[in-house]
């Protein structure tokens, strides 16, 4: 469970000199220089370790990620809602376009099930003759970062930790009036894309062009007074040589879910079972072709 996030923590080890220090005066930034590096490094390390523990347990949990990216006139705009409920936990994440109501996929892993179910929106109806497909669940032994519901937040933390190694990137930390802690830094567009926070096709990456890749995406992370993750925002309007990239990522932890938010296991006659690796690969190849289309 801890392997991926601990590897992420290790990337920032050069800055992690202490596990925490004085939170500073309310609303005031931590002093600049070595002290902020120590404080921010310690805060991020503690947060990553807490995230590993928190997301890996079976407490009721719900989060929402609004993900927008524009390259020139081409846009991707989705909302991912992640829900876990029960012990052992049912897990559901819903990937819905904000621009096309027919573009959605809901992934449902019932507690104790050896298969995951995928509900296909109309844009993906050509992939199966039924509204649902099922495929073997291969998450056994993998940490929570490999689940689609939390995949992107883990990628964001990995990108931020990489950015922390760059001494030229501004980093701040301050305590807020309610006892929360706000951490800010920049993440280069290059790292943003390498970490695949938003997955775009290779031909579109090529169109962005090298000059834009070193420009920074502003990143803000908000922790509760207890040190739990509350919110992440990444924003940037980047332009160079006539090319323009706009990024808006907003992840927030919501109130705990209720039972009515978990679907029932679909009946067999509504499910196309994918049982082999070849069938699963063909399914995802078809999905990638649909999602990567220039149209």
C-alpha positions, -999 to +999 in steps of 0.1 A: +000+000+000+028+024+008+052+017-020+042+043-046+037+072-022+069+064-003+087+065-036+072+099-042+083+111-008+119+099-016+120+122-046+119+152-023+142+138+003+168+166-003+143+191+011+129+169+039+150+179+068+123+179+095+089+163+098+073+196+109+080+228+127+061+258+141+031+267+120+039+304+122+015+332+130-020+329+118-023+342+082+015+348+080+039+331+057+067+310+070+100+329+066+119+325+033+151+307+027+162+274+042+134+275+068+107+275+042+124+246+024+124+226+056+089+236+065+074+229+031+094+197+027+082+185+061+046+194+054+045+177+021+061+146+034+037+144+063+008+150+039+019+122+015+023+098+044-011+108+058-027+105+023-013+070+020-029+060+053-062+080+048-069+069+012-060+033+019-084+028+048-121+020+045-136+051+060-164+066+039-148+091+015-159+112-014-139+136-036-144+156-068-118+166-094-127+192-120-101+189-147-098+215-175-070+219-201-070+239-233-043+237-260-051+264-285-087+258-294-088+221-283-102+215-249-107+186-224-130+193-195-141+165-171-152+159-136-141+128-117-161+119-086-146+092-064-166+074-037-158+046-013-182+033+013-184+003+036-160-021+052-148-037+031-154-008+008-174-005-024-156+018-047-171+039-075-155+066-097-173+085-123-155+102-152-179+126-169-173+152-196-185+188-187-189+195-224-208+165-237-234+147-215-230+115-236-193+113-228-190+094-195-177+062-179-186+050-144-162+024-128-177+003-100-158-022-079-181-039-054-166-049-021-149-083-024-156-086-061-130-101-085-144-081-114-148-044-120-179-030-139-178-001-163-210+017-173-205+032-208-221+065-219-236+068-253-203+081-268-188+047-260-217+025-270-198+010-300-174-007-276-200-033-263-235-045-271-246-039-235-245-008-213-220-023-189-188-043-194-169-062-167-132-071-165-110-089-140-100-067-111-062-068-108-058-043-079-048-070-054-015-060-039-015-025-055-017+007-035-046+031-037-028+053-062-036+027-089-073+032-084-088+056-109-106+076-082-073+087-066-049+083-095-047+120-104-043+133-069-013+110-065+001+122-098-003+158-086+017+151-054+044+134-075+046+164-097+048+188-068+075+167-051+096+168-083+091+206-084+103+210-048+138+198-059+141+229-081+155+257-060+145+283-086+108+276-080+090+297-054+075+278-025+054+293+003+036+280+033+012+299+056-013+292+084-048+305+080-073+319+105-091+286+109-059+266+116-056+253+081-023+253+062-019+266+027+011+254+006+019+269-028+045+262-054+049+260-092+049+230-114+064+232-149+042+223-178+068+198-187+064+180-154+026+184-155+026+165-188+053+139-179+033+130-148+002+127-170-020+148-147-041+153-178-036+126-205-035+141-240-025+124-272+011+126-284+003+146-315-012+173-292+019+173-270+040+179-301+018+209-310+025+226-277+061+231-285+093+232-265+092+269-254+061+265-233+072+234-214+093+253-188+065+277-179+049+273-145+015+262-134+006+277-100-003+251-075-021+255-041-026+227-016-049+233+014-046+211+046-071+210+074-061+220+110-056+182+115-033+180+085-057+162+062-059+171+026-089+194+018-082+209-016-058+212-045-058+239-072-035+241-103-040+271-126-021+285-155-026+305-186+007+300-206+016+315-239+047+316-261+053+321-298+016+322-306+009+289-287-014+290-257-021+264-230-047+269-202-049+247-171-075+245-143-074+216-119-096+217-088-096+187-064-117+189-032-126+165-005-164+164+000-188+153+028-189+116+033-211+097+009-244+078+016-255+044+006-278+057-022-247+069-041-235+033-046-251+015-076-263-021-076-244-048-093-259-049-129-277-080-140-259-104-163-279-096-194-267-060-192-230-069-189-205-078-216-178-098-198-142-092-208-123-122-195-089-122-212-061-097-214-066-094-252-103-085-248-094-059-221-067-044-243-090-042-273-116-025-252-092+002-239-076+006-274-111+014-287-117+038-258-084+056-264-093+060-301-125+077-291-111+100-265-080+110-285-099+119-316-092+155-327-130+161-330 
